Amino acid sequence: MYQPEAFRPRDPDLARDLVRDFPFATLLTAGGTEINHLPLLLRDDLPGAAMVLEGHVARGNPVASAAENAAPVTALFHGPETYVSPRWYVSEGQVPTWNYAVVHASGRFRPIEDPTEVLTAMERLVRRFEGESGWSMTGLPPAARDGMLGAIRYFRIEIESFEAKFKLSQNRATADRASVERHLAESNDPRHAEMLRYLKRANTGK
């Protein structure tokens, strides 16, 4: 990934937060020829592992075979993005651009085989999006639940490379950055609120 120094995040937690805030990833396997889209959860609480991603696919998906064979894989996470008009700058003679934030996480698959561990992992995924009081797999009849779990391949990705790019006006003059922030803050586009939050963190380091 082309990475000017200005766009490297100064806040070490910024990239992890993006993966947690935008968990729907593009997954590249088989040298990038197999492309899938699925939610992945970042975990950094496992003994002996700096970071892993957890997810699952149907057993008929080619990703399942890749996971069983500990194949290399890359997950792409896309954070906030927006068009930036030259009208948003104070400086004259500017051109249009696009602000965005992305994370590329690469590593190798490790399949999760133990049924109890798979159920625990699925419950963790469900709680992430349902909340503690939402729908739960434990409410399913055991036969239905076991059938669903048997139809999927759950896996972890042991991360070996974690690269982030936050192109959020860091290379602009202070007055131009402030003007971009003002336009985002005054916008009625709900996506701009998330962009503004990340832009402020990328530019201040906190």
C-alpha positions as CSV (number, residue, x, y, z in Angstrom):
1,M,0.0,0.0,0.0
2,Y,1.4,3.4,-1.0
3,Q,2.0,5.1,2.4
4,P,3.3,8.7,2.7
5,E,4.7,9.3,6.2
6,A,2.1,11.9,6.9
7,F,-0.7,9.3,6.7
8,R,0.7,6.9,9.3
9,P,-1.4,7.0,12.4
10,R,0.3,8.6,15.4
11,D,-2.2,7.1,17.8
12,P,-1.3,3.4,18.2
13,D,-4.9,2.5,19.1
14,L,-6.4,4.3,16.1
15,A,-6.0,1.3,13.7
16,R,-7.4,-1.2,16.2
17,D,-10.4,1.1,16.9
18,L,-11.1,1.3,13.2
19,V,-11.3,-2.5,12.9
20,R,-13.6,-2.6,15.9
21,D,-15.8,0.3,14.5
22,F,-15.9,-1.1,11.0
23,P,-15.8,-4.9,11.3
24,F,-17.2,-5.8,7.9
25,A,-14.1,-6.8,6.0
26,T,-13.0,-7.7,2.5
27,L,-11.1,-11.0,2.8
28,L,-8.5,-11.9,0.1
29,T,-7.2,-15.5,-0.1
30,A,-5.5,-17.7,-2.7
31,G,-3.1,-15.0,-3.6
32,G,-5.9,-12.4,-3.8
33,T,-8.0,-14.3,-6.4
34,E,-10.6,-15.4,-3.9
35,I,-12.5,-12.4,-2.5
36,N,-15.2,-12.6,0.2
37,H,-16.9,-10.1,2.5
38,L,-17.7,-10.9,6.1
39,P,-17.6,-9.5,9.6
40,L,-14.4,-10.2,11.6
41,L,-13.8,-9.5,15.3
42,L,-10.4,-8.2,16.5
43,R,-9.1,-9.8,19.7
44,D,-6.0,-8.8,21.5
45,D,-6.7,-10.7,24.8
46,L,-5.5,-14.2,23.8
47,P,-2.3,-15.6,25.5
48,G,0.7,-15.7,23.2
49,A,-1.0,-13.7,20.4
50,A,-0.6,-10.0,19.9
51,M,-3.7,-9.8,17.8
52,V,-6.1,-12.2,16.0
53,L,-9.2,-11.9,13.9
54,E,-12.2,-14.2,14.3
55,G,-14.9,-15.1,11.8
56,H,-16.7,-17.8,10.0
57,V,-17.9,-18.9,6.6
58,A,-20.2,-21.6,5.2
59,R,-18.3,-24.9,4.8
60,G,-19.0,-24.8,1.0
61,N,-17.1,-21.5,0.8
62,P,-13.5,-21.9,-0.6
63,V,-12.4,-19.9,2.4
64,A,-13.2,-22.9,4.6
65,S,-10.6,-25.0,2.8
66,A,-8.1,-22.2,3.0
67,A,-8.7,-22.0,6.7
68,E,-8.3,-25.7,7.2
69,N,-4.9,-25.5,5.4
70,A,-3.6,-22.5,7.4
71,A,-3.3,-20.5,4.1
72,P,-2.1,-16.9,4.1
73,V,-4.9,-14.3,4.1
74,T,-5.4,-10.5,4.1
75,A,-8.4,-8.7,5.5
76,L,-9.1,-5.2,4.4
77,F,-11.1,-2.9,6.7
78,H,-12.6,0.3,5.2
79,G,-13.3,3.1,7.7
80,P,-14.8,6.5,7.1
81,E,-14.3,8.1,3.7
82,T,-15.5,11.3,1.9
83,Y,-15.0,13.6,-1.0
84,V,-13.2,16.8,-0.1
85,S,-14.0,19.8,-2.3
86,P,-11.4,22.5,-3.1
87,R,-14.0,24.9,-1.7
88,W,-13.4,23.5,1.8
89,Y,-9.8,24.9,1.9
90,V,-8.7,28.4,2.8
91,S,-5.7,28.2,0.5
92,E,-6.1,29.0,-3.2
93,G,-5.3,26.8,-6.1
94,Q,-6.3,23.5,-4.5
95,V,-7.8,20.5,-6.2
96,P,-10.4,17.8,-5.2
97,T,-9.3,14.9,-3.2
98,W,-10.7,12.0,-1.1
99,N,-10.1,11.5,2.6
100,Y,-10.3,7.9,3.9
101,A,-9.0,5.5,6.5
102,V,-8.1,1.8,5.9
103,V,-6.4,-1.1,7.6
104,H,-4.8,-4.1,6.0
105,A,-4.3,-7.1,8.3
106,S,-2.4,-10.1,7.0
107,G,-1.6,-13.4,8.5
108,R,-2.5,-17.1,8.4
109,F,-5.7,-19.0,9.2
110,R,-6.1,-21.2,12.1
111,P,-9.3,-23.3,12.2
112,I,-11.3,-23.6,15.4
113,E,-12.3,-27.3,15.7
114,D,-13.6,-27.7,19.2
115,P,-17.5,-27.5,19.2
116,T,-17.6,-25.8,22.6
117,E,-15.0,-23.2,21.5
118,V,-17.0,-22.6,18.2
119,L,-20.2,-22.0,20.2
120,T,-18.4,-19.6,22.5
121,A,-16.9,-17.8,19.5
122,M,-20.3,-17.5,17.8
123,E,-21.9,-16.2,21.0
124,R,-19.1,-13.6,21.2
125,L,-19.9,-12.5,17.6
126,V,-23.6,-12.3,18.2
127,R,-23.2,-10.3,21.4
128,R,-21.0,-7.8,19.5
129,F,-24.0,-6.8,17.3
130,E,-27.0,-7.8,19.4
131,G,-25.8,-6.6,22.8
132,E,-26.1,-8.5,26.1
133,S,-29.9,-8.5,26.1
134,G,-30.4,-9.3,22.4
135,W,-30.9,-12.5,20.4
136,S,-28.8,-15.4,21.5
137,M,-27.9,-18.8,20.0
138,T,-28.6,-20.4,23.4
139,G,-32.3,-19.8,22.7
140,L,-32.3,-22.2,19.8
141,P,-33.3,-25.8,20.1
142,P,-30.1,-27.9,20.6
143,A,-30.6,-29.8,17.3
144,A,-31.1,-26.6,15.3
145,R,-28.1,-24.9,16.9
146,D,-25.8,-27.9,16.4
147,G,-26.9,-28.1,12.8
148,M,-26.1,-24.5,12.2
149,L,-22.7,-24.8,13.9
150,G,-21.9,-27.9,11.8
151,A,-22.6,-26.0,8.6
152,I,-19.9,-23.3,9.2
153,R,-16.1,-23.2,9.5
154,Y,-15.1,-20.9,12.3
155,F,-11.5,-19.6,12.2
156,R,-8.9,-17.3,13.6
157,I,-6.5,-15.2,11.6
158,E,-3.2,-14.9,13.4
159,I,-2.1,-11.4,12.4
160,E,1.5,-11.0,11.2
161,S,1.2,-7.6,9.5
162,F,-1.1,-4.8,10.5
163,E,-0.8,-1.7,8.3
164,A,-3.0,1.4,8.5
165,K,-3.4,4.4,6.3
166,F,-5.3,7.5,7.5
167,K,-5.4,10.1,4.7
168,L,-7.3,12.7,6.7
169,S,-5.8,16.1,5.7
170,Q,-2.7,15.7,7.8
171,N,-0.6,17.1,5.0
172,R,-2.6,20.3,4.8
173,A,-1.9,23.6,6.4
174,T,-3.4,24.2,9.8
175,A,-6.0,26.7,8.4
176,D,-7.0,24.2,5.7
177,R,-7.4,21.3,8.2
178,A,-9.5,23.5,10.4
179,S,-11.7,24.5,7.5
180,V,-12.2,20.8,6.5
181,E,-13.2,20.0,10.1
182,R,-15.7,22.9,10.1
183,H,-17.3,21.7,6.8
184,L,-17.6,18.2,8.2
185,A,-19.1,19.4,11.5
186,E,-21.7,21.6,9.7
187,S,-22.7,18.8,7.2
188,N,-26.0,17.0,7.5
189,D,-24.4,13.8,6.2
190,P,-24.2,11.3,9.1
191,R,-21.1,9.7,7.6
192,H,-19.2,13.0,8.2
193,A,-19.6,12.8,11.9
194,E,-17.5,9.6,12.0
195,M,-15.0,11.1,9.5
196,L,-14.7,14.1,11.8
197,R,-14.0,12.0,14.8
198,Y,-11.2,10.1,13.1
199,L,-9.8,13.2,11.4
200,K,-9.4,14.9,14.8
201,R,-7.6,11.9,16.2
202,A,-5.3,11.5,13.2
203,N,-4.3,15.1,13.4
204,T,-3.8,15.4,17.1
205,G,-2.6,11.9,18.0
206,K,-5.3,11.5,20.7
